[in-house]
Amino acid sequence: MRRLVIGVVLIAAGCIDPVDQPVTQEQGAIGEPSNGFPSAAERLGLMAINRARSDPETVAGPSSKSYPARPPVIWSLALNQSSRFHATNLELADVTLMHTSPCTLNTDVATSDCSGDPSCACATPVPASCAMCAKVADINTCGTAIATRLGYFTSGTNITWTGEVAAAGYGDPLAVVNGWMDEAAGSDGHRMNLTDQGITSNTMGYGHATGTKECYSPFDISDSGSIKNATIPKIPTAAVSPAGGAAGTFTFYSTWADPSLGAPASIDVVVDGACTALSRELGTDTLNATYKGTATLAAGCHNYFILARDASGTAVTYPTTGAITLAVGSSTCSSDYLATAPTASCAVDGGMVAGTGGGSATATGGTTGSGTGGAIGTGGRGTGGQTASGAGGASNGTGGASNGSGGAATGGTTGTGTGGATDKVGGCSCDVGANGLPSTTAGLVLLALVYLSRRRIVRAPSWNARRR
């Protein structure tokens, strides 16, 4: 049986102000996990977003509108926390996909180490009208508004949040980002969000929650923001796909952006000390390029990092120090990070190379920028950076992109669209359209998006497509 969900229609013109500001930075490391953030899936999700931004012409559907490539975004701990919290909250509250929290949140959710479980997140129970997969709009009156929730997590940081995209029912972060990017012109709110159409984001977090509840599993959320004067490091993101699983072939991705020198002299993934060269897949080296390569891995705990040299021969690494752990097969690894990376087989002069380190755009909030690093010793690395990966071109299946219609209105004049329900925020009226919400057993997926700023809000349609 199919369920129905109310989708919201994006009206971009006149509803949101662009945020395209230069960004400041403090020195810091890039790519090292912080108290379990990001997870392997979340690291891959952010890499997939940067991959999509590197070449929206390729990471697209057959009817997608052409948008120009954008610089990569940098990881934010605060936005990673907010994204995972909301994904977990939706999963464990057993509700459908929505941007509003399903309950009224406790005001300390960002500082109390609450995972998003309703037992610690909710000040009041989930209303009966919103519980058990009930049909509700993406933005509703079930609980805490998205602006308030994101405000809890970005308070005290220099992040101005800019938006959120959400998905449910996909099994892999690459497929999630493909779904967001594979939208037809005119119904492409997610695609517009991820390619900075109407907003400008330079930092994001990605949250992934998997469970066994009745509505959807997993939930994937990406919260975006802007930081003044942030500098993008040469390798802002890197990840591996799949993020774990059975022994076999794994694909390693890395982002590269060097406006001054262009293409790297070399770029390798170092897995357990062995180097494998990466090749450019998408994008341009001066703005945003995606590199990838493969390695065959047996069951067990492995570690990897990216080691590159820019055109001047300076070493650049991701993460800035150490190596990321990858669990293959049924292995349980003691840590998600190895503090001291093994010596790379492709290291120069025994690994003694001067490097440029990563930087943190904010001390609180964890968004990364770029700074100046120290010399690297044996097995060490130069600069940091994380990669984005994603597979493009997944096509819409049954259900397609939803096509509600509406209009932004001066002084709150209401547009019209399927369903006729209207939401007014800051004078922008966006119509609500009815779209099919499938059950998980039907093998369908659901996506939803909202554009937000501190003053104005615009929303885009939910849509569903068959999982591929």
Secondary structure, DSSP 4 states (H G I P E B T S, - for coil): --EEEEEE----TTT----------EE--SS--BTTBS-HHHHHHHHHHHHHHH-TTTSS-TTPPP----PPPEE-HHHHHHHHHHHHHHHHHT--S-SS-SSPBPTTTTTTT--S-HHHHBSSPPPTTTSTT---BSS-SSS--HHHHHHHHHTTSSEEEEEEEEEES-SSHHHHHHHHH---TTS-HHHHHHTTSSS--SEEEEEEE----SS-S-EEEEEEEEETT----SS--EEEESSSBSSEEEEEEEEE--TTT-S-SEEEEEETTEEEE-EEEEEETTTEEEEEEEEEE-SEEEEEEEEEE-TTS-EEEESSSSEEEEEETT---S-SEESSPPPPTT-SGGG-EEB--EEES-TTT--EEE----EE-TT--SB----------PPP-TT-S--------GGG-----TT--EEEETTEEEEEEEEEE--GGGTEEEEEEEEE-SS-EEEEEEEEEE--
